[in-house]
Amino acid sequence: MQTQETLTEIRKTVVLNAPIEKVWRAVATAEGIASWWMPSTFEPVLGKEFILHAGDFGDSPCKVTELDPKNRVGFDFGKDWHITFELQDLGENKTEFTLIHSGWDANKQTEFGQPHTMVRGIMDGGWEKIVKEKLPSVIEG
């Protein structure tokens, strides 16, 4: 039996010049998520199953597993991963946003047969650009 070799989660944090309500709408509605990440059938309902439309990578089944309105939303993504969006109101129309992408295992492969060890590096770079560039340009633009 193979033992699970956990890889560190991906964690990206950015401070946005926007009130928490605006950031929440951007990260907890299908329309909002599509504006900076990808189209989906997401609804902020605990236990709700939805699809992320990942372009060339096809559709990923997801399920909302955490919901604390304006503070935190989390969902299972594909067969192994978990994504969490955390928000913290810093006052003065500033909101800290943190993305956590967990569920990495050195012994596992994605649905597409790619090893987690390889995909994690690609995703880490992708999230860096999405969280630090794309999300702020949509929210503050």
Order of alpha helices (4+ residues) and beta strands (2+ residues): beta-alpha-alpha-beta-beta-beta-beta-beta-alpha-alpha
